[in-house]
């Protein structure tokens, strides 16, 4: 086409050369745009998680938010219950510190056991899939193509997609299509345990400070308000990061915390009145 345009330029009157030049410029511009569009990744929606390990992100978010919420609610419930039974500051402090230490260890241990079991299962699946790819690659290729046919692709397209993915990274392709996991999904249980314990401690510090600093008559009200505000913040932050409705998550966490505080304070008051 460019050759035709050049030929036309030299064999057309001067009055028509401007039109030829305009057509040539438009052709070059369109060609450049097409080459850029084929080599450029399409624009992505910023609100959608196109990059990064979403499963890992949600797991860490779950551990962090649950750890902080447990630290806030469990320690606050204990110190409020003790405060309902006695105004002795050493007794409240002892109960609060014991709850903090025991809760952090419990959270870390539970997360370690849970993630270790998950990691062992994932590693076993990865080893099994890797062995199957070595022993029967043709059968695995047919299985991968069958998965994409079940998703709506034609047989020819499914075979082509399965073949290209297998050439690129056979194990990753089969893990994602068959099992919905990647090798990056395997989380360290030590990291999960440490994160869970740390988030619990951070959450537990707030009710300890709130119950210890105010005068005796203000300890329980200040703790109630501080804890409910903190739970509202953690609920909102967790919902924001996870992409869920903020109001629903916040109300759910605040109502649960309020019920726990009211129940333990009532029990502490009743036991303190009867046995105090």
N, C-alpha and C positions, 0 to 999 in steps of 0.2 A: 504493500500500500504506500509506503514511504517513497519507493522508487517511482511509482506512478505519479505521486505528488511532485517529485523533483522534475520528472519529465514534463508534467503539465506546467510547471513554473517556467521552464525555458521555452515552451512552445505556446504560450498564451500571451495575449496582449497585456500591456502594463496595467491597464485598468482592472484586469481580472486577477492579477497576482496577489493582491491583498486578500481576496477571498480564498485562494489556495493556501496562503500562509496561515489564515485563520483556521482552516480545516486541519492543516498539519499540526498546528499548536494544540488544537482540541484532541487530536489523536494521541499526541505525545502525553498530554495531561491524563487522559483516560488510561493509557497504558501504565503510566506511573502509579496511578491510584490502584489499579488492579494488582500490580506486583506488590504494592505495600499491603493490600488487604489479604493477599494469600500468605504473606510471611509474618503477619502480625496477629497476635492472639486477640480474639474478639473481646470487646469491653465487657467487664464483669460487673455484676451488681455488688456494690460495696457492702450491702447488708447481708449477703450470703457468703458462707464459709467455703470459698472455692479453694483456698490454699490452707496448708497446715493440717495437722492431724486432729480432726474434729473429735474422734473418740477419745484420744488422749487428753485433749483439752477438757472435755466434759467430765472425764474421770477425775482429773485434778481439781476441777471446779467442785465436783460433788464432795470429794474428800475435804477440801478446804472449808466449804460452806457448812457441811455437816459437823466438822470438827469445831468450828467457831460457835455454831449454834448450840452444840452439846456443851461446850465449855461455859457459855453464858447461862443456859437454862439450868443445867445440873448443879453447878456451883451456886448460882443464885437461889435455887430452890432449897438447897441445904442450909445456906447461911440465913435465909429468911425463916426457915423452919426453926432453926436454933434460936434466932432472935425472937421468934414468937414464944419460945419456952423460957428464955432467960435473957437478961440484959448484960450478962458477963461478957466483956470484950475478949478475954483470953479464950473462952469457950467457943465464941463465934469464929475467932481467928484460927483456932486449932481445927475446927470442923471444915472451914473454908480451904485451908492449906491441904488438909488430908484429901478433900474432894478433888482439889486441883491435881495433886500428884497421882492419886489413884486413877482419876479419870484420864489423864494424859497417857499413863502406861496402858490402861485398858484400850484406849483408842488406837494407840500405836500397835499393840499386839493384835487386835482384831483386824486392822488394816493389813498388817504384815501377813497374817494367815490367809486372809481373803485374796490378796494380790498374788501371794505365792501359789495358791491353788489355781488361780486364773492363768498365771504365767506358765505353770507346768502343763496345763491343758493346751495352751496355745503352742508351746514348744513341741508337744507331742503331735499336734496336728500338722505343724510345719514339717517335722521330720517325716511323718507319714506321707504327706503330699510330695515331698522331695523324692522319697523312695519310689512312689508310684510313677513319677515322671521319668525316673531312670529305668524302671522295669518295663513300663508299657507306655511309651510316649505317644504312639498312634491312638491308643484308646483314650488317653487323657485329652488329646487334641479333639477327638470326636466328642468327648464329654463337654469340653469347653464350648465347642460349636453348638452343641445341643442346648446349652444354657442360654446362648444368645438367640437361638431360634425360638426358645420359649418366651423370650422377651419381645418377640415381634419381628426379628430380622428374617429375611429370606435365607434359604439354605446357602446360596452362593455367598451372600454378604456375611453370614455367620461364619462360614468357613474361612473367608478372607480375613475377617476381624480376628478370629481365633488364631489363625496362622501368623499374622503380623504381631499380635501380642505375645505369642509364644516365642517368636524370634527375638523380640525385644527383651523380655524377662518372663520366662515360662512360669517360674515359681510364683512370682508376684501376681501374674495374671490369674493363675488358678486359685491362689489364696483369696484374692479379692472376689472373684466370681463365684467360687464354690462355698467359701467359708465366711466371707465378709470381713476378713482381717488382713492386716499387713504385718510384715516383720517389725515395723516400727511401733506397732500396738503393744508389744511386750514391755510391760512396765516393771521397773525395779521395785521389789517389795520394801527394800530399805528406804528408798526415797519416799514411797507412799506412806510408810509408817512414820517417818520423820515429819513429813508435811502434816499428817493428821494430828500428831502430838503437838506440834508447834501451833497449829491453828486452834487446838483445844486450849492450850495455855493462854494464847492471846485473848481468846474469848472469856476465859475464866478470871483474868485479872480485873476486868471491869466490875463485876459484882463484888469482888473482894474489896476494891477501893471504895465502892459506893456504900458498903455496909460498915466499913471501919472508920471513915473520916467524919461523917456527920455526928451531931449529938445523938444521945440515946433515943430521944423521941422522934427523930427524923430519919433514923437508919432504914427502917422498912419502906416508908414512902419514897425516899430518894432512890433506894435500890429498885423498887418497882418501876419508877419512871425511867431510870437509866437503862435498865434491862430491856424494857419494851421499846425504847428508842433505838437501842443497839440492834435488837432483833428486826425492827423495821428496816434499818440500814442494810443489814446482811441479807435480808429477804429481797430487798430492792436490787442490791448489787448482784446477787445470784441470778435473779430473774433477768436483769439487764444483760449480763454476760451470756446467759443461756438462751436468750431470745424469747422467753416466755412472758406472759402478761405480768406486769409489775404489781399491780394492785392486788390481784388474786394471791400471788406468792407472799406479798407482805402481810396481808390480812391473815393468811393461814399460819404464818410463823408467829405473828404477834398474839393471836388468839391462843395458840397452843402454849406459848410461854406464860401468858397471863393465867391460864388454867393451872399450870404447874406451880406457879408462885402462890396462887391463892390456896391451892390444896395443901401445900407443905406449911404455909403460914397458919392455916386453920388447924392442922394436926399438931403443930408445935405449940400453938396457943392452948389447945385443949389438954395436951399432955402436961404442959407447964403449969396450967391451973390445977390439974388434978394431983400431980406428983410433986409440984414445986414447993 
